[in-house]
Amino acid sequence: EAAPRASALTAALKERGAAGAGAGLTLHIHAAGHAAPLVLHVSEHSTIHQTISLALAALPGGEASSAHAHELLMAEPDGEPDDDLPPLSREQRVGLFGHDVFALRPAAAPSASASPPSPPS
């Protein structure tokens, strides 16, 4: 008999354990549709992708969301995303930024204007 499939929360907690070595950081993550910021404790070595996964797992109903469908941005202390900066690269370590306030939002769909120009005919 096959073992039951692990939930997204279980997977995120295992991922957190794998990323748990190193000094801890306390992050304040403002998620769209949630009044209060999420306070998340992560390793300074956690990647942005791992941080998104952990944040989604901690939000009510968030475990059903894909980390690939969300992006993390640096934010002002009031939680307003700093749109002057691009979303953070998923492979980067969260501890590299020296910043503890972030905004979590659904990833923007690529726009038609973002595609490369067609070659001349």
Rosetta blueprint (number, residue, H / E / L):
1 E L
2 A L
3 A L
4 P L
5 R L
6 A L
7 S L
8 A H
9 L H
10 T H
11 A H
12 A H
13 L H
14 K H
15 E H
16 R H
17 G H
18 A H
19 A L
20 G L
21 A L
22 G L
23 A L
24 G E
25 L E
26 T E
27 L E
28 H E
29 I E
30 H E
31 A E
32 A L
33 G L
34 H L
35 A L
36 A L
37 P L
38 L E
39 V E
40 L E
41 H E
42 V E
43 S E
44 E L
45 H L
46 S L
47 T E
48 I H
49 H H
50 Q H
51 T H
52 I H
53 S H
54 L H
55 A H
56 L H
57 A H
58 A H
59 L L
60 P L
61 G L
62 G H
63 E H
64 A H
65 S L
66 S L
67 A H
68 H H
69 A H
70 H E
71 E E
72 L E
73 L E
74 M E
75 A E
76 E L
77 P L
78 D L
79 G L
80 E L
81 P E
82 D L
83 D L
84 D L
85 L L
86 P L
87 P L
88 L L
89 S L
90 R L
91 E L
92 Q L
93 R E
94 V H
95 G H
96 L H
97 F L
98 G L
99 H L
100 D L
101 V E
102 F E
103 A E
104 L E
105 R E
106 P E
107 A L
108 A L
109 A L
110 P L
111 S L
112 A H
113 S H
114 A H
115 S L
116 P L
117 P L
118 S L
119 P L
120 P L
121 S L
